[in-house]
Amino acid sequence: MDGTATEPLLALDFLSHGTVLMDDLDAARRFYEEFLGLEVVKTSQISLAIRLNSDTSVACVALSKLVRRPGREYLRYYNIGLTVGDAGDVADARGLALEHKDAFEMRDIGELTEEHGRVSFLIEDRDGNFWQIMNDQPTH
């Protein structure tokens, strides 16, 4: 998979897990590559594949906007998990997300939370997907 032409804003360590929906392939690809620094391949007219520092890839599929309607708050539990170094790095990543929210059309940047020694926050992207940035180190 081709890497990005410029350095991404976030210095992520590992793509942990994920489920992704999108409306606009080009806008989604820009967010994935330029903000998150993921490797991206267009696999069809309606899909992308993404990965980060592993052989694991996640399929991203464009679905009708009819799928996204009010009252679907549970979707935040279907998210892409991305790790950074430590709790301070998570806080720094949140600061960058807030700074670049409008440029990448992010819907929401969640508060920092701590659970079982893991600090994290959620980004809701322009397509309604949730990205969990966390300091939970993967076992790989």
Protein Blocks (a to p, Z undefined) as FASTA:
>chain_A
ZZdfbdcfbdcfbdfbdcdddfblmlmmmmmmmmnopacddfbfkbccddehiabdcddd
dddfklpcghilmmmmmccddddfblmlmmmmmmmmmmmmmmnopabdcddddeehiacd
ddddfkopacdddfbdcdZZ
